[in-house]
């Protein structure tokens, strides 16, 4: 971005800040507010956050799970700023399948993620006629995305060269154009580097922000070992070209069993997940026990007769059926057709069960 069209027309400087909900991005907001800079927050919905997962449970259990106050509203009240929420879940899902810069330790495409988010921030900057974009990034705090070279790469690929400020590490980086123009007082920014959070906690105490979560990155499911293991199972067995958004959503819920390369079983763990699985019947085959209290299950793939009875045995294990009792199962396909059958209730061996558990 060579010539920013709004650099000379704002009565006072205005910045667009990427907010994660963690302490670093909140401190970045405060540092700029202390200079009288107008701040607009931007929160990105990727479809892979724990907040998104919670909302899915709420939608399936409207009567039993109270609606939580959105994080964006909480932060807006704490920081006294406008916060814009942008949903990039469709483009983000496609990026997760084929990230340009690859994955981290799990299935976290952090560099590609950062570029997508910064591009969204750039769009809002142009729309709101702001002077710059800023983040809570700290040099060398996180692997992949916060090395000096990577910070420069993401800035360039997001077309924000010269207009991306990192207030917490600004004194250790090249001055941005707004700093050179005098819109931002560089001397009042920070020079934090590394993984120690002592300076952040000091600032949080100074500004009465001690109740804020230290880091916001834990909100991403893609850095969860369990979620990543299930995602890689999908990559290896279903193939990236056949995975859809409902597949990825389901990875955050239930117990997952791989019955064959072509068939996966997902069993609910509680009443809330039970209701959510029932809600997903339009995308997957539903397996239930109509006459007995127990879990529900979804089947992804076409089962053989042996696989269907194996699925029933696994599901029956999570019911209150007495040993050797006949359990009635009902299979409902996505087209509405059903199969009604019985299976003996007997415990599937724990070691055998572990062979299928993802």
C-alpha positions in Angstrom: 0.0 0.0 0.0 2.0 2.9 -1.3 -0.4 5.9 -0.9 -2.9 5.7 1.9 -5.9 7.8 0.7 -6.9 8.9 4.2 -3.6 9.9 5.8 -4.2 13.6 5.7 -8.0 13.9 6.2 -8.8 12.5 9.6 -9.3 15.1 12.3 -7.5 12.7 14.7 -5.7 9.4 14.0 -7.9 6.3 13.7 -6.7 2.7 13.9 -8.4 -0.7 13.2 -7.3 -3.2 15.8 -7.5 -7.0 15.4 -8.8 -8.4 18.7 -8.5 -12.0 19.9 -10.0 -11.5 23.3 -6.6 -12.0 24.9 -4.6 -9.5 27.0 -2.1 -8.5 24.3 -4.6 -7.1 21.8 -6.4 -5.4 24.7 -3.2 -3.7 25.9 -2.5 -2.6 22.3 -5.9 -0.8 22.3 -5.1 0.8 25.6 -1.7 2.0 24.5 -3.3 3.9 21.6 -6.2 5.2 23.5 -3.7 6.8 26.0 -2.6 8.9 23.0 -6.1 10.0 22.1 -6.2 7.8 19.0 -9.7 6.6 17.9 -9.9 2.8 17.9 -12.3 0.5 16.1 -11.9 -3.2 17.1 -12.3 -6.1 14.6 -13.0 -9.6 15.7 -12.8 -12.4 13.1 -15.1 -15.4 13.1 -13.2 -18.3 11.5 -15.7 -21.1 12.3 -12.9 -22.9 14.3 -13.2 -21.1 17.6 -14.4 -22.5 20.9 -16.9 -19.6 21.0 -18.3 -20.8 17.7 -18.6 -24.4 19.1 -20.5 -23.1 22.1 -23.0 -21.2 19.9 -23.7 -24.5 18.0 -24.5 -26.2 21.3 -26.7 -23.2 22.2 -28.7 -23.4 19.0 -29.3 -27.1 19.5 -30.2 -26.7 23.2 -32.1 -23.4 23.4 -34.0 -24.3 26.5 -31.2 -25.9 28.5 -28.2 -23.7 27.7 -28.6 -20.0 28.4 -27.3 -17.6 25.7 -23.9 -16.2 26.7 -23.0 -12.6 26.3 -20.9 -12.3 23.1 -17.2 -11.7 23.7 -17.4 -8.8 21.3 -19.9 -7.1 23.5 -17.9 -7.7 26.7 -14.8 -6.2 25.1 -16.7 -3.3 23.7 -17.9 -2.4 27.2 -14.4 -2.9 28.8 -12.6 -0.8 26.2 -15.4 1.6 25.3 -14.9 1.1 21.6 -17.0 0.0 18.6 -16.2 -3.6 17.7 -17.0 -5.0 14.2 -17.4 -8.8 13.9 -16.6 -10.2 10.5 -17.4 -13.8 9.5 -14.7 -15.3 7.1 -15.6 -18.9 7.9 -16.1 -19.9 4.3 -12.8 -18.7 2.9 -11.1 -19.8 6.1 -12.4 -23.4 5.8 -11.0 -23.6 2.2 -7.7 -22.2 3.4 -7.4 -24.7 6.2 -7.6 -27.5 3.7 -4.7 -26.2 1.6 -2.7 -23.6 3.4 0.0 -21.9 1.4 2.5 -21.9 4.3 1.5 -25.2 5.7 0.6 -26.3 9.3 2.2 -25.9 12.6 2.5 -28.6 15.2 -1.2 -29.5 14.8 -3.5 -28.5 11.9 -3.0 -24.8 12.6 -2.2 -22.8 9.4 -1.2 -19.8 11.5 0.6 -17.8 8.9 -2.2 -18.1 6.3 -4.7 -17.4 9.1 -2.9 -14.2 10.0 -2.8 -13.0 6.4 -6.5 -13.6 6.0 -7.3 -11.7 9.1 -5.0 -8.8 8.2 -6.7 -8.6 4.8 -10.0 -8.3 6.5 -8.6 -5.5 8.7 -7.3 -3.7 5.6 -10.7 -3.8 4.0 -12.3 -2.3 7.2 -9.5 0.3 7.3 -10.4 1.5 3.8 -14.1 1.4 4.5 -13.8 3.4 7.7 -11.2 5.8 6.3 -8.8 4.8 9.1 -5.0 5.6 9.1 -3.6 2.2 10.1 -4.2 -1.4 11.3 -2.7 -2.7 14.6 -2.4 -6.0 16.4 -1.3 -7.3 19.8 1.6 -9.3 18.3 4.8 -9.5 20.2 8.2 -10.4 18.6 9.2 -14.0 19.1 6.2 -14.7 21.5 4.6 -17.4 19.3 6.2 -19.8 16.8 5.4 -19.5 13.1 3.7 -16.1 13.1 5.7 -13.8 15.3 9.3 -14.1 14.2 10.6 -10.9 12.7 10.7 -12.4 9.2 7.2 -13.7 9.5 5.8 -10.4 10.7 7.3 -8.7 7.6 5.9 -11.5 5.4 2.3 -11.2 6.7 2.4 -7.4 6.5 3.5 -7.6 2.8 1.0 -10.3 1.8 -1.9 -8.4 3.4 -0.9 -5.3 1.4 -0.3 -3.3 4.6 3.4 -2.4 4.3 4.0 0.7 6.3 0.5 0.7 7.8 0.6 -2.2 10.2 1.5 -1.2 13.8 2.4 -3.7 16.6 2.3 -1.4 19.6 3.7 -3.9 22.1 6.9 -4.4 20.1 6.9 -1.2 18.0 10.2 0.3 19.3 12.0 -2.8 18.1 10.5 -2.6 14.6 10.8 -0.2 11.7 8.6 3.0 12.2 5.3 2.8 10.4 4.1 5.6 8.2 1.7 7.0 10.8 4.6 7.2 13.2 6.7 9.1 10.7 3.9 11.5 10.1 3.5 12.2 13.8 0.1 10.6 14.1 1.5 8.1 16.7 4.0 8.9 19.4 6.5 6.1 19.1 8.1 7.0 22.4 4.9 6.0 24.2 4.8 2.5 22.6 6.5 -0.7 24.0 9.6 -2.8 23.2 8.4 -6.2 24.4 10.0 -9.3 23.0 9.8 -13.0 23.8 7.5 -15.3 25.8 7.7 -13.7 29.2 4.6 -11.8 30.0 5.9 -9.8 32.9 5.6 -6.4 31.2 2.0 -7.2 29.9 1.0 -8.2 33.4 2.5 -5.0 34.8 0.5 -2.9 32.3 -2.6 -4.9 33.1 -2.3 -4.2 36.8 -1.5 -0.5 36.0 -4.7 -0.1 33.9 -6.9 -2.4 36.0 -7.2 -5.1 33.4 -6.1 -8.0 35.6 -9.3 -10.0 35.0 -8.5 -10.4 31.3 -7.3 -13.8 29.9 -3.5 -13.7 29.5 -3.7 -15.0 25.9 -6.4 -15.4 23.3 -4.9 -18.0 21.1 -6.5 -20.9 23.1 -9.8 -20.0 21.6 -8.7 -21.7 18.3 -9.7 -25.4 18.0 -7.0 -26.0 15.4 -4.3 -26.0 18.1 -6.2 -28.6 20.1 -4.4 -32.1 20.0 -7.7 -34.0 20.0 -9.3 -31.8 17.3 -6.1 -32.0 15.1 -6.0 -35.8 15.4 -9.6 -36.0 14.2 -8.9 -33.6 11.4 -5.9 -35.5 10.1 -8.0 -38.7 10.3 -10.5 -37.0 7.9 -7.6 -35.9 5.6 -6.3 -39.4 5.5 -9.6 -41.3 5.1 -12.1 -39.0 3.5 -9.7 -36.9 1.5 -9.6 -33.1 1.5 -11.6 -32.8 -1.7 -14.6 -34.6 0.0 -14.5 -32.7 3.4 -17.2 -30.1 4.0 -17.8 -27.6 6.7 -20.1 -29.9 8.7 -17.3 -32.4 8.9 -15.1 -29.9 10.6 -17.8 -28.7 13.0 -18.5 -32.2 14.2 -14.8 -32.7 15.1 -15.3 -30.7 18.3 -18.1 -32.9 19.7 -18.6 -36.4 20.9 -16.5 -39.6 20.8 -15.1 -40.5 17.4 -14.6 -44.0 16.1 -13.1 -45.0 12.8 -14.8 -48.3 11.8 -13.2 -48.5 8.4 -11.4 -46.1 5.9 -14.9 -45.2 4.6 -17.0 -45.2 7.8 -16.8 -43.1 10.9 -19.0 -43.1 14.0 -19.6 -40.2 16.3 -21.2 -40.9 19.7 -22.6 -38.1 22.0 -21.1 -37.6 25.4 -24.0 -35.8 27.2 -27.6 -34.5 26.6 -26.4 -31.3 25.0 -24.3 -33.2 22.4 -27.2 -35.7 22.0 -29.4 -32.9 20.8 -26.8 -31.4 18.6 -26.2 -34.7 16.8 -30.0 -35.1 16.3 -29.8 -31.6 14.6 -27.2 -32.8 12.2 -29.2 -35.6 10.7 -29.6 -33.7 7.4 -25.9 -34.2 6.8 -25.2 -37.6 8.4 -26.9 -40.9 9.1 -28.5 -41.0 12.6 -28.3 -44.1 14.8 -30.6 -44.1 17.9 -32.0 -46.4 20.6 -35.7 -45.3 20.7 -36.7 -47.4 23.7 -33.8 -47.0 26.1 -31.9 -44.1 27.6 -28.5 -43.6 26.1 -26.4 -41.7 23.6 -27.1 -40.9 20.0 -24.7 -41.4 17.1 -24.0 -40.1 13.6 -22.5 -42.3 10.9 -20.4 -40.7 8.1 -20.2 -43.1 5.2 -22.1 -46.1 3.9 -21.9 -49.1 6.3 -21.7 -52.8 5.5 -24.0 -55.0 7.6 -21.0 -55.9 9.8 -20.1 -52.2 10.3 -23.7 -51.3 11.1 -23.8 -53.9 13.9 -20.4 -52.9 15.2 -21.7 -49.3 15.3 -24.7 -50.5 17.3 -22.5 -52.4 19.7 -20.4 -49.3 20.4 -23.4 -47.1 20.8 -25.1 -49.7 23.1 -22.1 -49.5 25.4 -23.2 -46.0 26.2 -26.7 -46.9 27.2 -28.4 -48.2 30.4 -29.4 -51.5 28.8 -29.0 -54.6 31.0 -26.5 -57.2 29.8 -27.7 -59.5 27.1 -30.9 -57.5 26.6 -32.2 -56.9 23.1 -31.8 -53.3 22.2 -33.9 -51.8 19.4 -31.9 -49.5 17.1 -33.3 -47.1 14.5 -31.1 -45.9 11.6 -32.3 -42.8 9.8 -30.6 -41.8 6.6 -30.3 -38.2 5.3 -33.1 -38.9 2.7 -35.5 -39.9 5.6 -35.5 -43.7 5.0 -35.1 -45.8 8.1 -33.9 -49.3 9.2 -35.2 -50.8 12.4 -33.1 -53.7 13.9 -32.1 -55.3 17.1 -28.7 -56.0 18.7 -27.7 -57.8 21.9 -26.5 -55.6 24.7 -23.2 -56.8 25.9 -20.1 -54.8 26.7 -17.7 -54.4 23.9 -14.2 -55.1 25.2 -12.3 -52.0 26.2 -9.2 -53.0 24.3 -11.3 -53.7 21.2 -13.0 -50.3 21.5 -9.6 -48.6 21.7 -8.8 -50.0 18.3 -11.5 -47.8 16.7 -11.2 -44.7 18.9 -9.8 -41.7 17.1 
